[in-house]
Amino acid sequence: EFPIYSWVVADLHGHVLDIPFVLLTIALLLSIFLSKKIINFKFSFFTKYILIGFLLSIMYMTNAWDGGIYLLLASLVLFTIYYKNLKIFFVAFFTILLSLIVFSLPYSYFFSPFASGIGVLCSPDFLTQIGKVGPFIFEEGKCQHSYWWQLLTLYGFFYFFVISFILLAVRIKKLLKTDIFIFLLIILSTCLIIIPEFFYLKDIYPAHYRANTMFKLVFQSFIMLSLSSGYIIFRIVSSLKIKSFNIYKKILALCYLLSAICMLSLVMTYPYLAINSYYGDLKTQKSLDGTSYLQILYKDDYEAIKWLNKNIKGQPVILEAQGDSYTDFGRVSTNTGLPTVLGWTVHEWLWRGTYDIPSPRIEEVKTLYETTDIQSTKKIINTYKIKYVFIGSLETQKYLLLNEEKFKNLGALVFQSGDTKIYKIN
């Protein structure tokens, strides 16, 4: 999951865009953990925790789950530092929390979460009959758990080294401060893996009701456990005093090192297989230009999009064909940044928690392209403040009764390449 999968598929979701802030926050928390304790409320005391709160607000606005996850990590770190002086702990914690709330307030004020509650897996009958208690939802038939071999496949590598680290800690007895910090990462990561086995955040996916919960939580587990494993490998190897071992300990150490090399070799096959399978054994040239696929599939549309990027200023609304997720529909708004009436419907549905808002727009877009009624066309155009109409390959494929004449009456042709045209509405 981290990091190669996201890069291989060129994933630009929030959990990927948030990675730099996640790594920076972990580094800052480590720096605070290793620094000398501040036992009075100096200016420097507040600035470092305000900075943490600021970074958490960025995480919350980029990928909401991360704000909560790393607030938990910050709490664990602070409690470990100040557990003997709870007053300082609470002042530090509430400085972070207040900063998080203040910095993200403009976003939070307008944000409506799509989740409708916390689902409880395998709820007993008497609770499913009640249905809901506070934020907790009890649904019949929602009883799904991961098989042990699935968990082993995903996390076996990490916990091989986690168990090794625990055994090392027992043997050496006196831990370094960095060891304690790594244990905090391991504890939080383990909790994030366990949570989806009991709870899920209810969204719009009935068949895969815990998929989002699991992915968002364990992606952060992958990050923290990856960092932890790197540290653990170095810590164990550097602690081995093989020259002083007797023959039995040397054999044991050799067996351990061979097992560790085997584990590393297994996970290192993933980048090799993933990159080659996705990019045709690296024999197919790919470009960092995200619009290059349009040149091959929709050459005239590509020229139109280039024209829009060069000539259109501001954020006027452009009409284009609407389609399903993970298709080429939405290519104009995607590659120009211009708003459109409706792109990928399911994604819009997901964020709003209801199909009622995006659903009517499907027919309205179809009406705009196919109707011969000028007045109804004007009405919908005015409703969505549409300034440009895009007629390209996907529009002509999808709307078989496409009526172009009315756009000539309502505006002017401002671009044409082959059969692809853009009309500007007067």
Disulfide bonds with the S-S distance in Angstrom:
Cys122-Cys143 1.79
